[in-house]
Amino acid sequence: MVVSDDRPETGLVVRYNFLWPREHDRGEREGRKSRPVCLVVPLNVPERTVVVFPITRQPPTPGRIAVEIPETERRRLRLPGNQRSWVMLDESNGDVMPGSFHLEPLSYDPVVTAYGRFSPPFMSRVMKVLADAIRNKQVRVVPRER
């Protein structure tokens, strides 16, 4: 999928240099590797602020907040690896898109910046879990410097 300079949409999956809160707490400024992340566009869309949630193949430990990505979603988006994956919802990065220096293209010829979008039914499930986590103050957002 080629993404233009249009505003990103909730559920868009991109490759991003994610900075885990534990790395941020140690004073690190950059994520150690890029990974797929799921974008969620908050209400202050005019400022182009988005929140990204990491996608990982590591099963969540007890007490973590995550939603497993169905195999059909993983295959449709051609996410890397052939293993179970989760969207982690208790750790996130806040950034501005388009224009983030932390966003990495999937390919350059042509420029492809997104795997695609999660389906509305899956994102509905993600947003319900996320809303509960926000209400319970269980989501940590690491602001990314531009």
Number of C-alpha atoms within 10 A of each C-alpha: 13 13 16 11 8 8 16 20 15 19 22 20 26 26 21 26 20 25 23 20 18 11 14 15 10 8 9 13 13 16 16 12 10 17 19 24 27 27 24 21 20 15 10 9 14 8 10 16 19 23 21 29 25 27 23 19 15 11 13 16 8 6 7 13 19 24 20 17 18 12 14 9 14 18 12 13 16 12 19 13 10 11 11 14 22 19 22 25 25 19 22 23 22 20 22 20 21 16 11 13 14 20 21 18 16 18 11 9 6 10 13 17 20 22 24 19 19 21 12 11 9 15 18 13 11 21 17 11 15 20 14 13 17 14 9 9 10 16 18 16 17 20 15 17 12 9
